[in-house]
Amino acid sequence: MAAQTAQTYKNHTRLDPPFHFFLLPLAGINVLVAIWYLIQNLSMKAGWFLILALAGVVAVVKIRTYALKVQDRVIRLEERLRLTQLLPEPLRGRIGELSEAQLVALRFASDAEVPSLVEKTLAGHMPQGDIKKAIVNWRPDYFRV
């Protein structure tokens, strides 16, 4: 197995080629073809084809969104467990105040910098992007798609 590139804030987002370069464009093109067909042949059949094409786009997007939401829930659980082990007692009681987006962003922080970063996050209500930018020692997550 080839060594993976060191993950950073600049390169941590990932594309899933079968989804981003095949399914999504194909669903979009299908809607355009359905619109063109409806314009050329104004009929119930053409209208139904357009509705099915739109349903296909919605299905593709929702299926992707559901998978990402499940990953976020697992990350949230993992991070809550991790934080209970790493945070000092006063901060441990405030883990519930962190939003899902904040917990998802904190997964990239090294164990050493988590306590100070959680403290800053709670004090300043830092959004996900700011949390990621504040991380000095990046802890990679190669499993997210």
Secondary structure, DSSP 8 states (H G I E B T S, - for coil): --------TTT-----HHIIIIIHHHHHHHHHHHHHHHHHS-SHHHHHHHHHHHHHHHHHHHHHHHHHHHHHHHHHHHHHHHHHHHS-HHHHTTGGGS-HHHHHHHTTB-TTTHHHHHHHHHHHT--HHHHHHH-SSB----S--
